[in-house]
Amino acid sequence: MSTKEMAYTLIDSLTESQLGAVIGILKELSGIHFYDEVDPDEIDLKMIAEAEADDSQPEPIEEYAKRLGIDYDNL
């Protein structure tokens, strides 16, 4: 049995409460952080609408740096 298979077998045998503790440990070990999903507020909705209405094209970083007077090639 592979390590992953053993992990799956152990996980299947845990209670919801135990799984919560294991998830907390795995998050710390992995460095991955999950955030609770929240409903957008009025400001979020306004920014989303503005972004959806924006039909401009993204500017290449080299051009943006040049506009700011930064020599991108020497960063």
C-alpha positions as CSV (number, residue, x, y, z in Angstrom):
1,M,0.0,0.0,0.0
2,S,1.4,3.4,-1.0
3,T,1.8,6.3,1.5
4,K,-1.1,8.1,-0.2
5,E,-3.3,5.0,0.0
6,M,-2.5,4.7,3.7
7,A,-3.4,8.4,4.2
8,Y,-6.7,8.0,2.4
9,T,-7.6,4.9,4.5
10,L,-6.8,6.8,7.7
11,I,-8.7,9.8,6.6
12,D,-11.8,7.7,5.8
13,S,-11.8,6.4,9.3
14,L,-11.7,9.8,11.0
15,T,-14.7,11.7,12.5
16,E,-15.5,15.2,11.2
17,S,-13.9,16.7,14.4
18,Q,-10.7,14.7,13.9
19,L,-10.6,15.7,10.2
20,G,-10.8,19.4,11.2
21,A,-7.7,18.9,13.4
22,V,-5.9,17.1,10.6
23,I,-6.7,19.8,8.1
24,G,-5.3,22.4,10.5
25,I,-2.1,20.4,10.7
26,L,-1.9,19.9,7.0
27,K,-2.4,23.6,6.3
28,E,0.5,24.5,8.6
29,L,2.7,21.9,7.0
30,S,1.9,22.9,3.4
31,G,1.9,26.6,3.9
32,I,-1.3,26.8,2.0
33,H,-3.9,29.1,3.5
34,F,-7.6,29.0,2.7
35,Y,-9.9,31.9,3.3
36,D,-13.6,31.8,4.1
37,E,-15.6,32.9,1.2
38,V,-17.6,36.0,1.9
39,D,-20.3,37.8,0.0
40,P,-19.1,40.9,-1.8
41,D,-20.1,44.2,-0.2
42,E,-21.1,47.5,-2.0
43,I,-17.5,48.5,-2.6
44,D,-16.6,45.1,-4.0
45,L,-19.6,45.1,-6.3
46,K,-18.6,48.5,-7.6
47,M,-15.0,47.4,-8.3
48,I,-16.2,44.2,-10.0
49,A,-18.6,46.3,-12.3
50,E,-15.8,48.7,-13.2
51,A,-13.4,45.8,-14.0
52,E,-16.0,44.1,-16.2
53,A,-16.7,47.4,-18.0
54,D,-13.0,48.0,-18.6
55,D,-12.1,47.0,-22.1
56,S,-8.5,48.2,-22.1
57,Q,-5.7,45.9,-22.8
58,P,-3.0,45.1,-20.3
59,E,0.2,47.0,-20.6
60,P,3.4,45.0,-20.8
61,I,5.6,45.5,-17.7
62,E,8.5,46.7,-19.8
63,E,6.4,49.6,-21.1
64,Y,5.0,50.4,-17.7
65,A,8.5,50.5,-16.2
66,K,9.6,52.8,-19.1
67,R,6.7,55.1,-18.4
68,L,7.8,55.3,-14.8
69,G,11.4,56.0,-15.8
70,I,12.7,52.6,-14.7
71,D,15.2,50.7,-16.8
72,Y,13.5,47.3,-16.7
73,D,16.5,45.5,-18.3
74,N,18.7,46.4,-15.3
75,L,16.4,45.4,-12.5
